[in-house]
Amino acid sequence: MLEPYLASFLGVLEVFRIALTRPSFTNMLVVACGWISTQGPHAVTEALVMTGVAGRRHHEAFHRFFSRGTWEPDELGLWLFRRLEPFVGEGALRIAIDDTVAPKKGPHVFGISTHIDPVRSTRRFRVFCFGHCWVVLTVLVRVPFSQRTWGLPVLFRLYRGKKECSEPEASYFKKTELAREMLDVFVSWVGARRVELAADSAYCNATVMSGQPPSVVVFGAMRPDAVLTSLPTPRKPGQRGRTSKRGAPVPKPQALANDDRLRWQTATAKLYGRTTKVRYKTLCAQWYRVCGDGLLRIVIVATDQGQMPFRVFFCTDSGVDVIRLLETYAGRWGIEVFFREGKQLLGFADSSARKEAAVRRVAPFVGLLYTALVVWFLEGAAHSHLATPPLRPWYPHKRGLCFADILRAAQRAMAGLNILDLISDSEHLKNPQPRASLPDLPGRRLAA
């Protein structure tokens, strides 16, 4: 008889069964449980040690799950998103897109490129490192056990530099092109439902923004020297020539910020977990070069710290108020928290895979495992005895639970689990659901 919360976690992993063959699903259970139980550096072989499978099953079968399997990460992401969808709510779906670097070494590892390390780099000094660069799409969710917005990853793309794509059979795609591809895939999942994308300035360009369906609303950052225009004047009767798509130029954001004739307004917003008083100036204008002829809500925010005296944000829905714009953009920080927790606690960057198929699958698998753990916690484990954090008298100001608490709860639930006895039980493997293929989605391709 399985412990109830362990059974509920395995029930969450059941969403992957429809996208996997029976042998692949059983191997996935072993790797997933072992990966969660691992305390130090993560690897497939360490997962076998943690589950007690080492020496009882040959390790090559579990490596083949990644290197020779027929499953695709997009399929697993789709079915996991369906399980997550009830916790998002009935309103707009909030998502974030960004990229992160996973340091790697080795001459025969597929996809290694030289990337700028954004954590160790400054505005004047750039630090480069070898590794993989992953472009990730996360669903932003508010959870009852934490005050911050959580970013739960569902889609991944591996970025490769131009030098690594010099072979005739390889094609080069920019990070923004991979982001647009993932966005198109996600929109095909949700249909006409409103999607609110939060992205930093690196992904606020024409590649991502142009040709978006009306259901996609972008909350982004704008460069201070952006060229802005007003709406064009209505066409006069008998007027010849092409109808203008842009109106008269308006001052750039940096000019408006330095214009003392336009006073700063004040408001209170909850940004990054703190109630903050902000000073801002706002206007509605076009940013034709990036967003086309649509009218944007633009907000210039004065900053009291750092080297930048102000920052500029925008929303493609001009009817959005200033506070909601700033708070929605600040929710983008959830994806940065995932990058940190996924690497430090779950081994998102620990994979030693070398072959192309394995490289493209291990990191997405770990990211989806992160989402599956949070879904399991939302479905009831948060209220169990497993979620009780350890006593820390020196940490009385702790409020809410973090991913370390979720991972600890899962490890407690798996204590003493004999995974091979579990997967050999016919009650867990009989009458499997037929394997389904992912529908023909727009832009679906393997990133080069």
VMD Tcl script that draws the C-alpha trace (Angstrom):
set ca {
  {0.00 0.00 0.00}
  {1.57 3.26 -1.14}
  {1.76 6.27 1.13}
  {-1.03 8.63 -0.08}
  {1.22 11.55 -0.98}
  {3.69 9.32 -2.78}
  {0.77 7.88 -4.75}
  {-0.41 11.40 -5.58}
  {3.05 12.34 -6.90}
  {3.16 9.24 -9.08}
  {-0.31 10.27 -10.24}
  {1.14 13.57 -11.46}
  {3.83 11.70 -13.39}
  {1.05 9.62 -14.97}
  {0.35 12.55 -17.31}
  {3.53 11.58 -19.17}
  {2.34 8.03 -19.85}
  {0.30 9.07 -22.88}
  {3.45 10.43 -24.56}
  {5.72 7.49 -23.70}
  {5.94 3.81 -24.50}
  {5.56 1.39 -21.58}
  {9.33 0.71 -21.22}
  {10.09 4.42 -21.50}
  {7.51 5.26 -18.86}
  {8.94 2.76 -16.36}
  {12.47 4.04 -16.99}
  {11.22 7.59 -16.58}
  {9.77 6.74 -13.15}
  {13.13 5.38 -12.00}
  {15.08 8.39 -13.28}
  {12.56 10.90 -11.91}
  {12.45 9.43 -8.40}
  {16.22 9.04 -8.28}
  {16.81 12.53 -9.63}
  {14.60 14.01 -6.89}
  {16.32 11.97 -4.18}
  {19.83 13.02 -5.24}
  {21.53 15.39 -2.79}
  {24.70 16.35 -4.69}
  {25.52 16.63 -8.39}
  {22.77 15.06 -10.49}
  {23.29 12.36 -13.11}
  {21.44 9.34 -14.46}
  {23.82 6.94 -12.75}
  {23.44 8.78 -9.44}
  {19.66 8.48 -9.81}
  {20.08 4.70 -10.11}
  {22.19 4.66 -6.96}
  {19.63 6.68 -5.00}
  {16.76 4.37 -6.01}
  {18.74 1.17 -5.41}
  {18.45 0.16 -9.07}
  {22.23 0.20 -9.65}
  {23.40 -3.37 -10.12}
  {19.86 -4.68 -10.57}
  {19.20 -3.12 -13.99}
  {21.78 -2.17 -16.58}
  {22.40 1.56 -16.62}
  {22.48 1.72 -20.43}
  {18.70 1.29 -20.64}
  {18.21 4.52 -18.66}
  {20.74 6.43 -20.73}
  {18.89 5.28 -23.85}
  {15.71 6.86 -22.46}
  {17.32 10.20 -23.32}
  {19.66 9.35 -26.19}
  {17.45 7.01 -28.24}
  {13.91 7.57 -26.98}
  {11.14 8.55 -29.37}
  {9.48 11.09 -27.06}
  {9.63 14.87 -27.42}
  {9.84 17.40 -24.57}
  {7.06 19.47 -26.17}
  {4.65 16.56 -25.76}
  {5.46 16.15 -22.08}
  {5.15 19.90 -21.63}
  {1.69 19.92 -23.22}
  {0.24 17.20 -20.97}
  {1.84 18.68 -17.86}
  {0.39 22.08 -18.72}
  {-3.07 20.48 -18.93}
  {-2.56 19.24 -15.37}
  {-1.36 22.69 -14.28}
  {-4.09 24.66 -16.04}
  {-6.72 24.46 -13.21}
  {-4.33 26.31 -10.88}
  {-3.83 29.18 -13.32}
  {-7.41 30.41 -13.02}
  {-10.00 31.50 -15.55}
  {-8.47 34.85 -16.42}
  {-5.52 35.62 -18.63}
  {-2.62 33.18 -18.83}
  {0.59 34.89 -17.72}
  {3.87 33.60 -19.14}
  {7.50 34.68 -19.25}
  {10.33 33.95 -21.70}
  {14.03 34.26 -21.01}
  {17.29 32.36 -21.46}
  {19.91 30.94 -19.13}
  {23.39 29.48 -19.51}
  {24.32 25.99 -18.26}
  {28.15 25.81 -18.05}
  {29.64 22.72 -19.73}
  {33.05 21.43 -20.72}
  {34.22 18.79 -23.17}
  {35.17 18.66 -26.85}
  {32.50 16.13 -27.83}
  {29.43 17.58 -26.09}
  {26.75 18.56 -28.60}
  {25.62 22.16 -28.68}
  {28.39 23.77 -26.64}
  {28.97 27.42 -27.50}
  {30.61 30.47 -25.95}
  {28.08 32.62 -24.10}
  {28.14 35.72 -21.94}
  {27.58 34.83 -18.30}
  {24.98 37.42 -17.22}
  {25.46 36.67 -13.52}
  {29.19 37.42 -13.39}
  {29.22 40.10 -16.09}
  {28.81 43.83 -15.54}
  {28.09 46.73 -17.87}
  {31.82 47.33 -18.32}
  {33.28 43.83 -17.92}
  {31.94 40.78 -19.72}
  {32.60 37.24 -18.56}
  {32.33 34.42 -21.13}
  {31.81 30.72 -20.45}
  {31.36 27.51 -22.43}
  {28.07 25.71 -22.15}
  {24.50 25.35 -23.30}
  {22.10 28.24 -23.58}
  {18.44 27.36 -23.01}
  {15.54 29.58 -24.01}
  {12.66 28.75 -21.68}
  {8.95 29.55 -21.55}
  {7.37 29.44 -18.09}
  {3.78 29.78 -16.91}
  {3.50 32.35 -14.11}
  {1.33 31.14 -11.24}
  {0.39 32.57 -7.84}
  {0.44 29.83 -5.21}
  {-1.23 29.87 -1.77}
  {1.90 28.82 0.14}
  {4.14 31.66 -1.11}
  {3.85 35.41 -1.62}
  {5.81 35.56 -4.86}
  {4.87 34.60 -8.40}
  {6.25 31.22 -9.48}
  {7.56 30.50 -12.97}
  {6.83 26.91 -13.99}
  {8.62 25.86 -17.21}
  {6.79 23.95 -19.94}
  {8.73 24.66 -23.17}
  {12.47 24.66 -23.92}
  {14.74 25.39 -26.88}
  {18.51 24.92 -27.16}
  {20.32 27.89 -28.68}
  {23.43 27.20 -30.75}
  {25.88 29.83 -31.95}
  {26.61 30.57 -35.60}
  {29.97 28.82 -35.46}
  {28.38 25.58 -34.20}
  {25.78 25.75 -36.99}
  {28.31 26.00 -39.82}
  {27.63 22.45 -40.98}
  {25.46 22.20 -44.12}
  {22.73 20.23 -42.33}
  {22.50 22.67 -39.40}
  {20.42 25.84 -39.43}
  {21.05 28.85 -37.23}
  {18.19 30.39 -35.24}
  {18.48 33.43 -33.02}
  {17.25 33.29 -29.45}
  {14.36 35.56 -30.37}
  {13.35 33.20 -33.19}
  {13.32 30.28 -30.77}
  {11.27 32.36 -28.34}
  {8.75 33.20 -31.07}
  {8.52 29.52 -31.99}
  {7.71 28.55 -28.40}
  {5.18 31.36 -28.13}
  {3.40 30.14 -31.27}
  {3.33 26.61 -29.86}
  {1.91 27.81 -26.54}
  {-0.77 29.90 -28.25}
  {-1.81 26.83 -30.25}
  {-2.30 25.01 -26.92}
  {-4.65 27.63 -25.43}
  {-6.55 28.82 -28.52}
  {-8.14 32.26 -28.26}
  {-7.53 32.64 -24.51}
  {-5.73 35.84 -23.55}
  {-2.00 35.34 -23.03}
  {0.05 37.98 -21.20}
  {3.76 37.67 -21.97}
  {6.33 39.33 -19.69}
  {9.75 39.67 -21.30}
  {12.83 41.83 -20.84}
  {14.24 44.13 -23.49}
  {16.23 41.33 -25.18}
  {12.97 39.72 -26.35}
  {11.04 42.90 -27.10}
  {11.82 43.20 -30.80}
  {10.12 42.73 -34.12}
  {10.96 39.01 -34.31}
  {8.86 38.26 -31.23}
  {6.33 41.10 -31.45}
  {5.33 41.38 -35.10}
  {2.28 39.51 -36.36}
  {1.06 38.48 -32.92}
  {-2.60 37.43 -32.65}
  {-4.88 39.82 -30.73}
  {-5.03 37.36 -27.83}
  {-1.32 37.92 -27.02}
  {-0.53 40.98 -24.88}
  {3.11 41.81 -24.20}
  {4.41 43.49 -21.04}
  {7.99 44.43 -21.79}
  {10.90 46.82 -21.36}
  {11.67 49.52 -23.92}
  {14.95 51.20 -24.81}
  {15.06 54.86 -23.70}
  {15.85 56.14 -27.20}
  {12.95 54.35 -28.90}
  {11.35 56.27 -31.77}
  {7.70 56.92 -30.88}
  {4.85 58.29 -32.98}
  {1.24 59.22 -32.41}
  {-1.71 57.65 -34.18}
  {-2.15 58.81 -37.80}
  {-4.76 61.43 -38.55}
  {-8.01 60.15 -40.09}
  {-8.02 59.97 -43.85}
  {-9.72 62.97 -45.51}
  {-12.36 62.54 -48.21}
  {-10.73 62.50 -51.65}
  {-7.23 62.14 -50.23}
  {-4.84 60.33 -52.56}
  {-2.05 57.94 -51.82}
  {-1.48 55.21 -49.31}
  {-3.09 55.52 -45.91}
  {-0.47 56.42 -43.32}
  {0.19 53.89 -40.57}
  {2.11 56.30 -38.35}
  {1.35 59.74 -37.03}
  {3.58 62.63 -36.04}
  {6.70 61.91 -33.97}
  {6.45 62.34 -30.21}
  {9.37 62.88 -27.79}
  {11.49 59.85 -26.98}
  {11.22 58.36 -23.47}
  {14.57 59.79 -22.40}
  {13.49 63.27 -23.51}
  {10.23 62.96 -21.57}
  {12.10 61.77 -18.47}
  {14.39 64.84 -18.60}
  {11.57 67.27 -19.36}
  {10.92 69.23 -16.16}
  {7.69 70.64 -17.57}
  {6.09 67.19 -17.35}
  {5.71 66.39 -13.67}
  {6.34 63.00 -12.14}
  {3.28 61.21 -10.78}
  {3.36 58.93 -7.74}
  {1.67 55.61 -7.02}
  {2.11 52.55 -4.82}
  {2.72 49.12 -6.36}
  {3.74 45.71 -5.06}
  {6.95 44.94 -6.92}
  {9.21 41.96 -6.26}
  {7.48 41.17 -2.98}
  {7.67 44.69 -1.59}
  {5.21 47.56 -1.48}
  {7.04 50.28 -3.34}
  {6.28 53.93 -4.01}
  {7.06 54.68 -7.65}
  {7.43 57.93 -9.54}
  {6.40 57.71 -13.16}
  {5.39 59.48 -16.34}
  {3.09 57.84 -18.85}
  {1.84 58.28 -22.38}
  {0.23 56.34 -25.22}
  {2.13 56.12 -28.50}
  {3.23 53.82 -31.30}
  {6.56 51.99 -31.42}
  {6.21 51.19 -35.09}
  {9.59 49.60 -35.69}
  {8.94 46.86 -33.11}
  {5.20 46.67 -32.44}
  {3.71 47.92 -35.69}
  {0.87 50.42 -35.82}
  {-0.75 49.42 -32.52}
  {-1.09 51.91 -29.67}
  {1.01 51.16 -26.58}
  {0.80 52.18 -22.96}
  {4.30 53.45 -22.08}
  {5.49 54.11 -18.54}
  {8.74 55.85 -17.56}
  {9.75 54.96 -14.00}
  {12.33 56.94 -12.01}
  {14.91 54.76 -10.23}
  {16.58 55.84 -6.99}
  {19.26 53.12 -7.09}
  {21.69 51.90 -9.70}
  {23.37 53.63 -12.63}
  {20.20 54.08 -14.68}
  {18.19 57.17 -13.66}
  {14.99 55.73 -15.13}
  {13.55 52.69 -16.89}
  {10.88 52.42 -19.57}
  {8.15 49.77 -19.74}
  {5.28 49.23 -22.14}
  {2.20 47.14 -22.78}
  {0.61 46.39 -26.15}
  {-2.82 46.91 -24.53}
  {-3.09 50.69 -24.19}
  {-6.03 50.34 -21.78}
  {-3.92 48.72 -19.05}
  {-3.36 50.96 -16.02}
  {0.13 51.82 -14.84}
  {0.15 49.79 -11.63}
  {-1.01 46.60 -13.33}
  {1.60 47.07 -16.05}
  {4.43 47.36 -13.55}
  {3.23 44.51 -11.34}
  {2.73 42.19 -14.31}
  {6.21 42.90 -15.63}
  {7.69 42.37 -12.16}
  {6.12 38.90 -12.15}
  {8.70 38.00 -14.80}
  {11.14 37.50 -11.91}
  {9.58 34.07 -11.36}
  {11.53 32.68 -14.31}
  {14.79 33.97 -12.83}
  {14.00 32.21 -9.56}
  {13.42 28.98 -11.50}
  {16.82 29.30 -13.16}
  {18.48 29.63 -9.76}
  {16.53 26.87 -8.00}
  {16.59 24.53 -10.98}
  {20.38 24.70 -11.16}
  {21.21 24.71 -7.46}
  {18.63 22.26 -6.15}
  {17.50 20.04 -9.05}
  {20.54 19.80 -11.31}
  {19.15 21.65 -14.35}
  {22.74 22.30 -15.51}
  {24.36 19.10 -14.20}
  {23.73 16.81 -17.15}
  {26.79 15.03 -18.56}
  {24.96 14.07 -21.77}
  {26.99 14.31 -24.97}
  {24.82 13.06 -27.82}
  {22.43 15.45 -29.52}
  {19.18 13.72 -28.55}
  {20.26 13.36 -24.91}
  {21.40 16.97 -24.67}
  {18.07 18.18 -26.05}
  {16.09 16.09 -23.54}
  {17.82 15.97 -20.16}
  {17.57 19.66 -19.21}
  {13.93 19.96 -20.40}
  {13.11 16.79 -18.46}
  {14.56 18.33 -15.30}
  {12.62 21.55 -15.89}
  {9.38 19.61 -16.33}
  {10.19 17.67 -13.16}
  {10.40 21.03 -11.36}
  {6.90 21.88 -12.61}
  {5.56 18.43 -11.70}
  {6.80 18.82 -8.12}
  {5.04 22.18 -7.74}
  {1.81 20.76 -9.23}
  {1.99 17.86 -6.75}
  {2.44 20.35 -3.91}
  {-0.53 22.40 -5.09}
  {-2.74 19.32 -5.27}
  {-2.54 18.74 -1.54}
  {0.97 17.95 -0.36}
  {1.38 21.55 0.85}
  {-1.03 20.79 3.71}
  {0.59 17.51 4.74}
  {3.11 16.73 7.47}
  {5.71 16.28 4.74}
  {5.73 20.01 4.07}
  {6.76 20.98 7.60}
  {10.07 22.85 7.30}
  {12.91 22.03 9.69}
  {13.15 24.05 12.89}
  {15.49 27.01 12.43}
  {15.50 29.25 15.53}
  {17.80 31.72 13.72}
  {15.24 32.16 10.90}
  {12.06 33.42 12.61}
  {11.14 35.75 9.75}
  {10.52 32.95 7.23}
  {7.15 33.42 5.51}
  {5.70 30.81 3.21}
  {7.40 27.85 1.57}
  {10.03 27.71 -1.17}
  {11.08 25.07 -3.69}
  {13.63 23.66 -1.22}
  {10.67 22.81 1.05}
  {8.84 21.17 -1.87}
  {11.89 19.09 -2.76}
  {12.38 18.09 0.87}
  {8.73 17.00 1.09}
  {9.10 14.84 -2.03}
  {12.25 13.24 -0.65}
  {10.43 12.46 2.59}
  {7.59 10.87 0.65}
  {10.03 8.67 -1.27}
  {11.96 7.47 1.76}
  {12.08 3.66 1.67}
  {10.51 3.44 -1.79}
  {11.41 0.30 -3.76}
  {10.85 1.62 -7.25}
  {11.42 -1.72 -9.01}
  {8.72 -3.40 -6.94}
  {6.42 -0.54 -7.77}
  {6.87 -0.64 -11.54}
  {6.62 -4.42 -11.61}
  {3.19 -4.27 -9.97}
  {0.66 -5.09 -12.68}
  {-1.86 -2.73 -11.12}
  {0.32 0.21 -12.14}
  {1.06 -0.99 -15.67}
  {-2.06 -2.71 -16.93}
  {-4.31 -1.08 -19.50}
  {-1.93 1.75 -20.44}
  {-3.40 4.65 -22.38}
  {-2.62 4.64 -26.09}
  {0.31 6.78 -26.99}
  {-0.72 10.08 -28.53}
  {1.26 12.20 -30.93}
  {1.53 15.94 -30.69}
  {-0.76 17.73 -33.16}
  {0.77 19.54 -36.09}
  {1.54 22.84 -34.41}
  {2.81 25.99 -36.11}
  {6.56 26.42 -36.01}
  {7.17 22.97 -34.57}
  {10.76 22.00 -35.29}
  {13.91 21.01 -33.47}
  {16.05 24.04 -32.83}
  {19.43 23.82 -34.50}
}
mol new
graphics top color blue
foreach p $ca { graphics top sphere $p radius 0.5 }
foreach p [lrange $ca 0 end-1] q [lrange $ca 1 end] { graphics top cylinder $p $q radius 0.2 }
display resetview
